[in-house]
Amino acid sequence: MDPYVILTCRTQEQRSSVASGSEPVWNENFIFNVSEGAEELKLKIMDSDIGNDDFVGEAEICLKSVLREGRIPPTAYNIVKNKEFCGEIKVGLTFNPE
């Protein structure tokens, strides 16, 4: 599997690099401008293939805690496809108000 992640916060979208293996590590940083009303960060995990990429699963991270606390340490979030658990992704978040 050659997975990558599409991160979406409201209308902003970013994409990770492609990793490899059964336990991929990206260790990448992404910056989003978070405006009032932004409630979640969506993670869509894809498998890079020649032709069409395959959907692996998705996770949603509620942003209320990071906006209130300023930081969430690396935490495991469930990856779900068709309402079934299919793995975890570990993500840490930091909020830097302007």
N, C-alpha and C positions, 0 to 999 in steps of 0.2 A: 504494500500500500504506500502511496505517495501523497499523504494528506497535506492540506492547507486549510486556513481558516479565513472566512469572510466575516469581518466585524462590522456591525451596523449600529449606529446610534442616531435615531430619527432618520434624517436624510443623508447623513454622512456615512460613507462606506470605505473601509480599508481592507487590504488583503495581506496575509502573511506570506512568507516564502514557503516553498514546498519542502517538507521534511520527508524522512523515510523511516521505515521500520515499524514495528508493532507498538513501540512506546516512543513516539516522536517528541523532540524537544525543540521549541522555537526560540525561546528566550529573547523575544523581540519587544520593542516598545512602540506604542501607538498613541497619538495625541488626537483627542476629539475636543471640539468646542461644545461644551455642554450648556445649553440654555434652559431657561425655566420650562418645565413641562417634560423634560427628558427623564423618563422613568426607568428605562432598561437598556442594556447593551446586549445585542443579539449576536450569537456566535454560530455560524453555519460551517460545519466541517465537511469538506469535499475531498474526494480522492482524484488526483490528477491522472488522467488517462489520455492516450492518443485518441483524438476525436472528441467524444463527450466525456466530461468529468462526471463522476458518480457522487450523489448525495449520500453522506455517511450518517449525519444526524445533526442536531442543533441543541444549543443551550441558551438560556436567558439569564442575565444577571441583573437583579434589581439594583438600581443606583442610589436608592434612599440612604443606605448605610454609608456608602463612600462619601456622599454629599454631606452627611451629618458628621461623620467621624474624620473625614479627610483622607482615610486610607483603609484598605482592606488587604491584609497579608495574603500571600498565595493560598487560595482556597479551591478545593475540588468541586466542580459543578457537573451534574449529570448531563450526559449527552443522550438525547432521546430521538428516536425515529419511529413514526407511527405509534406513538404513545408507549413504546417499549424502550427500556434502558439498554444502551449499547456501548457504554463506556463513560469515562470521566475526562474532563479537561481542567487543569489547574491554572488559575488566573489570579494575579494580584492587581489591585487598582489603587491609584493615587489621584486625589482631586486637588488641583491648585487653583484657587479662586483668583481672579484678576484684581 
